[in-house]
Amino acid sequence: MWLALLLELLRELGTTAVIVVPIVGATRAAIGTITLASGPTPRRLTRADLGLAVRLGRRAGTAVERARIYTERSRIAHILQRSLLPESLPEIPGMQVRALYSAAGELNEVGGDFYDVLDYDADRWMLVVGDVVGKGPRAAGVTALARHTLRAAAISGRSPSAMLETLHQALRRQPRGGDLCTVCLVTVRLSAGRTHLNVALAGHEPPLLIEPDGEARQLGRPGTLLGVIDPIKIAETAAELRAGQTLLMFTDGVTEAGRPDDALGSNGLRELCREAPSLSLQGLLERIERAAVERSGGYLHDDIALLALCVSVQPTAER
């Protein structure tokens, strides 16, 4: 039917010669056709034109097949990436918690940045941001291991440094292959109307404590990268989060955004934090992401994970 309609259309156009060849994919099954036609001119289609059309059909079929495979891989990678992040964030009384994740590249390779928020006691929560070395399926597996190991360690009532030690030992028991991980882990405890923080770092950049006027300072002391050598050294830093203050946790995809000689850096991130008083918590994270993308020339070279917590009203310990 379609061939008869095509011939009728070609006659109406005054076509004197026509070549129709299939678009052939990798399975050798036709997924379409290419039609070449000549009008009422001295030029006639030849066997050379036929050979060209056949080669063009094969190349077009290969391109279409590759595009289909790429789209399927991207879809699978996107689903896998989302499964490695929490579907929603728990509510913390009297506080706001927001997160933002931005994957680098074209989602062909799943990245190793992750974040998590867990309520594991009557008045305690765990906030974590981490970065697994590498990309792809291996990094995805380590990311899942890190998230679930830390969740299990928190529920068992361990201290922040003990949680990180547990993850370190879990990574060390993995088959060798670069299972390295940096983590910023913060526990939040509500007591007598006050918000107590405990910060533990394992080779990760310290979070920023942003004051109501936009001034920001690092919170916590550097620790040991996880999964490398024993023993690790983790120092815990206690602090209090007061009304109007914001705790900002991030991965190095933020500070390293841009060329090596023109990266955003810690100073650039602090400058962005000066805008915090005029922005919502989500607005601040989006502003930081936008600045990182702009510094990278519109294309991120590393994933970005951001997690922020602020006291909106004076909290209570009641759930």
QUIHU-V935641 format. One record per residue. N is the residue number from 0. RES is the residue in one letter. PHI is phi in whole degrees, 0 to 359 (* if undefined). PSI is psi in whole degrees, -180 to 180 (none if undefined). OMEGA is omega as a letter, one per 40 degrees, with the letter a starting at -180 (999 if undefined). Layout:
<<N & RES & PHI & PSI & OMEGA> <N & RES & PHI & PSI & OMEGA>>
This chain:
<<0 & M & * & -49 & a> <1 & W & 294 & -32 & i> <2 & L & 292 & -39 & i> <3 & A & 295 & -41 & i> <4 & L & 295 & -39 & i> <5 & L & 296 & -44 & i> <6 & L & 296 & -39 & i> <7 & E & 297 & -41 & i> <8 & L & 295 & -42 & a> <9 & L & 296 & -37 & i> <10 & R & 297 & -42 & i> <11 & E & 297 & -29 & i> <12 & L & 276 & -3 & i> <13 & G & 77 & 28 & a> <14 & T & 288 & 137 & i> <15 & T & 254 & -20 & i> <16 & A & 209 & 148 & a> <17 & V & 212 & 145 & i> <18 & I & 234 & 129 & i> <19 & V & 236 & 120 & a> <20 & V & 233 & 151 & a> <21 & P & 282 & 149 & i> <22 & I & 269 & 113 & a> <23 & V & 251 & 127 & i> <24 & G & 273 & -170 & a> <25 & A & 295 & -26 & a> <26 & T & 276 & 2 & a> <27 & R & 69 & 7 & i> <28 & A & 271 & 140 & a> <29 & A & 289 & 130 & i> <30 & I & 245 & 9 & i> <31 & G & 164 & -172 & i> <32 & T & 221 & 158 & i> <33 & I & 241 & 131 & a> <34 & T & 243 & 125 & i> <35 & L & 246 & 133 & a> <36 & A & 221 & 150 & i> <37 & S & 238 & 147 & a> <38 & G & 266 & -165 & a> <39 & P & 285 & 73 & i> <40 & T & 228 & 166 & i> <41 & P & 297 & -22 & a> <42 & R & 291 & 131 & i> <43 & R & 238 & 146 & i> <44 & L & 286 & 137 & a> <45 & T & 242 & 179 & i> <46 & R & 297 & -31 & i> <47 & A & 297 & -40 & i> <48 & D & 296 & -38 & i> <49 & L & 297 & -45 & i> <50 & G & 298 & -41 & i> <51 & L & 297 & -42 & a> <52 & A & 296 & -40 & i> <53 & V & 297 & -45 & i> <54 & R & 295 & -39 & i> <55 & L & 296 & -40 & i> <56 & G & 297 & -40 & i> <57 & R & 294 & -44 & a> <58 & R & 294 & -39 & i> <59 & A & 296 & -40 & i> <60 & G & 297 & -41 & i> <61 & T & 297 & -42 & i> <62 & A & 295 & -43 & i> <63 & V & 296 & -42 & a> <64 & E & 295 & -41 & i> <65 & R & 295 & -40 & i> <66 & A & 297 & -39 & i> <67 & R & 295 & -45 & i> <68 & I & 296 & -42 & i> <69 & Y & 298 & -43 & i> <70 & T & 297 & -41 & i> <71 & E & 293 & -42 & i> <72 & R & 296 & -41 & i> <73 & S & 297 & -40 & i> <74 & R & 296 & -44 & i> <75 & I & 296 & -43 & i> <76 & A & 297 & -39 & i> <77 & H & 295 & -44 & i> <78 & I & 297 & -43 & i> <79 & L & 296 & -42 & a> <80 & Q & 300 & -45 & a> <81 & R & 293 & -31 & a> <82 & S & 290 & -18 & i> <83 & L & 271 & -1 & i> <84 & L & 242 & 153 & i> <85 & P & 295 & 141 & i> <86 & E & 291 & -32 & i> <87 & S & 208 & 165 & a> <88 & L & 254 & 139 & i> <89 & P & 291 & 155 & i> <90 & E & 276 & 137 & i> <91 & I & 245 & 123 & a> <92 & P & 306 & 129 & i> <93 & G & 72 & 13 & a> <94 & M & 224 & 162 & i> <95 & Q & 243 & 138 & i> <96 & V & 227 & 129 & a> <97 & R & 225 & 151 & i> <98 & A & 223 & 155 & i> <99 & L & 214 & 133 & i> <100 & Y & 232 & 133 & i> <101 & S & 226 & 118 & a> <102 & A & 276 & 141 & i> <103 & A & 277 & 167 & i> <104 & G & 69 & -152 & a> <105 & E & 243 & 26 & i> <106 & L & 66 & 17 & i> <107 & N & 284 & -30 & i> <108 & E & 238 & 126 & i> <109 & V & 288 & 133 & a> <110 & G & 278 & 176 & a> <111 & G & 252 & 1 & i> <112 & D & 285 & 145 & i> <113 & F & 207 & 163 & i> <114 & Y & 216 & 162 & i> <115 & D & 200 & 151 & i> <116 & V & 224 & 129 & a> <117 & L & 222 & 130 & i> <118 & D & 266 & 116 & a> <119 & Y & 238 & 7 & i> <120 & D & 204 & 178 & a> <121 & A & 300 & -34 & a> <122 & D & 219 & 30 & a> <123 & R & 228 & 144 & i> <124 & W & 226 & 155 & i> <125 & M & 241 & 130 & i> <126 & L & 243 & 132 & a> <127 & V & 219 & 140 & i> <128 & V & 230 & 133 & a> <129 & G & 218 & 167 & a> <130 & D & 218 & 114 & i> <131 & V & 270 & 135 & i> <132 & V & 293 & 131 & i> <133 & G & 99 & -179 & i> <134 & K & 220 & 176 & i> <135 & G & 88 & -170 & a> <136 & P & 302 & -39 & a> <137 & R & 297 & -45 & i> <138 & A & 295 & -37 & i> <139 & A & 297 & -41 & i> <140 & G & 296 & -41 & i> <141 & V & 292 & -38 & i> <142 & T & 300 & -46 & i> <143 & A & 297 & -42 & i> <144 & L & 300 & -44 & a> <145 & A & 297 & -48 & a> <146 & R & 300 & -49 & a> <147 & H & 286 & -31 & i> <148 & T & 294 & -44 & i> <149 & L & 294 & -38 & i> <150 & R & 298 & -45 & a> <151 & A & 295 & -40 & i> <152 & A & 294 & -36 & i> <153 & A & 293 & -45 & a> <154 & I & 297 & -30 & i> <155 & S & 283 & -1 & i> <156 & G & 85 & 20 & a> <157 & R & 280 & 158 & i> <158 & S & 287 & 164 & i> <159 & P & 305 & -44 & a> <160 & S & 293 & -36 & i> <161 & A & 290 & -35 & i> <162 & M & 299 & -45 & a> <163 & L & 291 & -35 & i> <164 & E & 297 & -40 & i> <165 & T & 298 & -44 & i> <166 & L & 296 & -40 & i> <167 & H & 301 & -45 & a> <168 & Q & 293 & -36 & i> <169 & A & 295 & -40 & i> <170 & L & 293 & -38 & a> <171 & R & 294 & -25 & a> <172 & R & 275 & -6 & i> <173 & Q & 285 & 154 & i> <174 & P & 303 & 142 & a> <175 & R & 300 & 142 & a> <176 & G & 162 & 28 & i> <177 & G & 84 & 34 & i> <178 & D & 277 & 75 & a> <179 & L & 249 & 150 & a> <180 & C & 207 & 138 & i> <181 & T & 251 & 146 & a> <182 & V & 218 & 139 & i> <183 & C & 246 & 114 & a> <184 & L & 241 & 127 & a> <185 & V & 233 & 128 & i> <186 & T & 258 & 142 & a> <187 & V & 241 & 128 & i> <188 & R & 231 & 129 & i> <189 & L & 263 & 128 & a> <190 & S & 208 & 124 & i> <191 & A & 52 & 42 & i> <192 & G & 75 & 14 & a> <193 & R & 237 & 152 & a> <194 & T & 251 & 111 & a> <195 & H & 259 & 132 & i> <196 & L & 248 & 147 & i> <197 & N & 226 & 116 & a> <198 & V & 253 & 128 & i> <199 & A & 231 & 131 & a> <200 & L & 241 & 135 & i> <201 & A & 238 & 84 & i> <202 & G & 70 & 13 & a> <203 & H & 253 & 154 & i> <204 & E & 295 & 139 & a> <205 & P & 296 & 147 & i> <206 & P & 289 & 166 & i> <207 & L & 253 & 137 & i> <208 & L & 257 & 112 & a> <209 & I & 262 & 125 & i> <210 & E & 281 & 165 & i> <211 & P & 302 & -24 & i> <212 & D & 270 & 1 & i> <213 & G & 98 & -9 & i> <214 & E & 292 & 140 & a> <215 & A & 230 & 143 & i> <216 & R & 222 & 152 & i> <217 & Q & 288 & 148 & a> <218 & L & 232 & 120 & i> <219 & G & 110 & 166 & a> <220 & R & 241 & 142 & a> <221 & P & 303 & 146 & i> <222 & G & 235 & -163 & a> <223 & T & 264 & 137 & i> <224 & L & 302 & 138 & a> <225 & L & 273 & 146 & i> <226 & G & 90 & 8 & a> <227 & V & 255 & -79 & a> <228 & I & 229 & 157 & i> <229 & D & 258 & 150 & e> <230 & P & 273 & 161 & i> <231 & I & 267 & 157 & i> <232 & K & 239 & 117 & a> <233 & I & 235 & 125 & i> <234 & A & 254 & 137 & i> <235 & E & 261 & 137 & i> <236 & T & 241 & 123 & a> <237 & A & 266 & 144 & i> <238 & A & 205 & 170 & i> <239 & E & 237 & 134 & i> <240 & L & 262 & 115 & a> <241 & R & 259 & 167 & i> <242 & A & 304 & 131 & i> <243 & G & 93 & -19 & i> <244 & Q & 276 & 155 & i> <245 & T & 229 & 134 & i> <246 & L & 260 & 124 & a> <247 & L & 243 & 119 & i> <248 & M & 249 & 145 & a> <249 & F & 203 & 164 & i> <250 & T & 256 & 168 & a> <251 & D & 288 & -6 & i> <252 & G & 298 & -22 & i> <253 & V & 281 & -58 & a> <254 & T & 290 & -25 & a> <255 & E & 265 & 8 & i> <256 & A & 295 & 133 & a> <257 & G & 108 & -177 & i> <258 & R & 292 & 153 & a> <259 & P & 306 & -35 & a> <260 & D & 270 & 2 & a> <261 & D & 213 & 42 & a> <262 & A & 285 & 159 & i> <263 & L & 301 & -47 & i> <264 & G & 71 & 171 & i> <265 & S & 295 & -38 & a> <266 & N & 293 & -40 & i> <267 & G & 295 & -37 & i> <268 & L & 294 & -40 & i> <269 & R & 298 & -38 & i> <270 & E & 297 & -39 & i> <271 & L & 295 & -33 & a> <272 & C & 295 & -22 & i> <273 & R & 297 & -20 & i> <274 & E & 275 & -6 & a> <275 & A & 305 & -42 & a> <276 & P & 300 & -25 & a> <277 & S & 261 & 4 & a> <278 & L & 238 & 155 & i> <279 & S & 288 & 170 & a> <280 & L & 297 & -44 & i> <281 & Q & 294 & -37 & i> <282 & G & 298 & -37 & i> <283 & L & 296 & -45 & a> <284 & L & 297 & -41 & i> <285 & E & 294 & -36 & i> <286 & R & 295 & -41 & i> <287 & I & 294 & -44 & i> <288 & E & 300 & -45 & a> <289 & R & 298 & -41 & i> <290 & A & 294 & -38 & i> <291 & A & 294 & -42 & i> <292 & V & 295 & -43 & i> <293 & E & 297 & -42 & i> <294 & R & 294 & -28 & i> <295 & S & 272 & 8 & i> <296 & G & 75 & 27 & i> <297 & G & 88 & 3 & a> <298 & Y & 218 & 111 & a> <299 & L & 290 & 137 & i> <300 & H & 259 & -7 & i> <301 & D & 212 & 151 & i> <302 & D & 295 & 158 & i> <303 & I & 234 & 129 & i> <304 & A & 233 & 127 & a> <305 & L & 233 & 139 & i> <306 & L & 219 & 128 & a> <307 & A & 227 & 146 & a> <308 & L & 223 & 135 & i> <309 & C & 217 & 155 & i> <310 & V & 270 & 116 & i> <311 & S & 270 & -41 & i> <312 & V & 223 & 167 & a> <313 & Q & 295 & 118 & a> <314 & P & 283 & 163 & i> <315 & T & 235 & 167 & a> <316 & A & 273 & 1 & a> <317 & E & 280 & 141 & i> <318 & R & 263 & none & 999>>
